[in-house]
Amino acid sequence: MRSLLVAPLVLVVVGLAGWLIVRGLGRAVVLRDMLLAGGLCLAAAELACVPVVLARRASQGAVAQAGLVGTLVHLLGCLAVAAVVYLTPVKAGAGFMGWLLAFYWSSLLALVVVFVRAVKTASPSQTAGPQ
């Protein structure tokens, strides 16, 4: 269940750090682009945690597969959202893609750390090998 809390914390930290960096460079921060990218990436990251949460008490192999599915859900979710934003009349600004990339990579890193910990704490499979 901690995996559901990691992504929002990471995205808030990255958003604040990005805000400070952009303001430090003397550029204006478009809050709408940042919030749109952050919210969409947060939704994809939370959806990516579902397979690992469902495989909590499974073997290491099953949890590893759930982690791979979770990273795929995260990738496709962010890709689909970016395509929808660019193909609809939402009119995201030029900074939207930069914010989306920053949020995507940081949340992917956090998800991978959570998924690896889940695999390490899962019980090894109990199947017997060749004898």
C-alpha positions as CSV (number, residue, x, y, z in Angstrom):
1,M,0.0,0.0,0.0
2,R,3.0,2.3,0.4
3,S,3.5,2.1,-3.3
4,L,0.3,4.2,-3.7
5,L,1.9,7.0,-1.7
6,V,5.3,7.1,-3.3
7,A,4.3,8.5,-6.7
8,P,2.4,11.6,-5.3
9,L,5.3,12.5,-3.1
10,V,7.9,12.1,-5.9
11,L,5.7,14.2,-8.3
12,V,5.3,17.0,-5.7
13,V,9.1,17.1,-5.1
14,V,9.8,17.1,-8.9
15,G,7.2,19.8,-9.5
16,L,8.6,22.1,-6.8
17,A,12.2,21.5,-8.0
18,G,11.2,22.2,-11.6
19,W,9.3,25.3,-10.5
20,L,12.4,26.6,-8.8
21,I,14.7,25.7,-11.7
22,V,12.5,27.4,-14.3
23,R,12.0,30.5,-12.1
24,G,15.8,30.5,-11.4
25,L,16.4,30.7,-15.2
26,G,14.2,33.7,-15.4
27,R,11.4,32.0,-17.3
28,A,7.7,32.1,-16.6
29,V,6.1,28.9,-15.3
30,V,2.9,27.9,-17.0
31,L,1.0,26.5,-14.1
32,R,-1.7,24.9,-16.3
33,D,0.8,22.8,-18.2
34,M,2.6,21.7,-15.1
35,L,-0.6,20.7,-13.3
36,L,-2.0,19.0,-16.4
37,A,1.2,16.9,-16.9
38,G,1.5,16.2,-13.2
39,G,-2.1,15.1,-12.8
40,L,-2.0,12.9,-15.8
41,C,1.3,11.3,-14.8
42,L,0.0,10.7,-11.3
43,A,-3.1,8.9,-12.7
44,A,-0.9,6.7,-14.8
45,A,1.5,6.0,-11.9
46,E,-1.4,5.1,-9.5
47,L,-2.9,2.8,-12.2
48,A,0.5,1.1,-12.6
49,C,0.5,0.1,-9.0
50,V,-2.6,-2.0,-9.3
51,P,-1.0,-5.2,-10.7
52,V,1.6,-5.2,-7.9
53,V,-1.0,-4.6,-5.2
54,L,-3.1,-7.4,-6.6
55,A,-0.1,-9.8,-6.5
56,R,0.9,-9.0,-2.9
57,R,1.0,-12.5,-1.6
58,A,2.1,-14.2,-4.7
59,S,5.5,-15.7,-5.5
60,Q,8.6,-13.7,-6.6
61,G,8.0,-14.6,-10.2
62,A,4.4,-13.4,-10.1
63,V,5.3,-10.2,-8.4
64,A,8.1,-9.6,-10.9
65,Q,5.6,-10.1,-13.8
66,A,3.2,-7.7,-12.1
67,G,5.9,-5.1,-11.8
68,L,6.7,-5.4,-15.5
69,V,3.0,-5.1,-16.3
70,G,2.9,-2.0,-14.0
71,T,5.7,-0.3,-15.8
72,L,4.0,-1.1,-19.2
73,V,0.8,0.4,-17.9
74,H,2.6,3.5,-16.7
75,L,4.3,3.9,-20.1
76,L,1.2,3.4,-22.2
77,G,-0.9,5.6,-19.9
78,C,1.5,8.5,-20.2
79,L,1.8,8.0,-23.9
80,A,-1.9,7.8,-24.4
81,V,-2.5,10.9,-22.3
82,A,0.1,12.9,-24.2
83,A,-1.5,11.9,-27.5
84,V,-4.9,12.8,-26.4
85,V,-3.7,16.2,-25.1
86,Y,-2.0,17.0,-28.4
87,L,-4.8,15.7,-30.6
88,T,-7.7,17.5,-28.8
89,P,-8.4,21.2,-28.5
90,V,-7.0,21.3,-25.0
91,K,-4.2,23.5,-26.3
92,A,-1.4,22.5,-24.0
93,G,1.5,24.9,-24.1
94,A,5.1,24.1,-25.3
95,G,6.2,23.3,-21.7
96,F,3.6,20.5,-21.3
97,M,5.9,17.9,-22.9
98,G,8.9,19.0,-20.8
99,W,6.8,18.7,-17.6
100,L,5.4,15.4,-18.8
101,L,8.9,14.0,-19.4
102,A,10.2,15.1,-16.1
103,F,7.2,13.7,-14.3
104,Y,7.3,10.4,-16.3
105,W,10.9,9.6,-15.6
106,S,10.8,10.5,-12.0
107,S,7.6,8.6,-11.3
108,L,9.0,5.6,-13.3
109,L,12.1,5.6,-11.2
110,A,10.0,5.6,-8.0
111,L,7.8,2.9,-9.3
112,V,10.7,0.7,-10.2
113,V,12.2,1.1,-6.7
114,V,8.9,0.1,-5.2
115,F,8.4,-2.8,-7.5
116,V,12.0,-4.2,-6.9
117,R,11.4,-4.0,-3.1
118,A,8.1,-5.9,-3.6
119,V,9.9,-8.6,-5.5
120,K,12.6,-8.9,-2.9
121,T,10.1,-9.2,-0.1
122,A,7.9,-11.8,-1.9
123,S,8.3,-15.4,-1.0
124,P,10.3,-17.6,-3.4
125,S,8.2,-20.0,-5.5
126,Q,7.7,-23.3,-3.8
127,T,7.8,-25.4,-7.0
128,A,10.2,-28.3,-7.1
129,G,13.0,-28.2,-9.7
130,P,14.3,-31.2,-11.7
131,Q,15.4,-34.1,-9.6
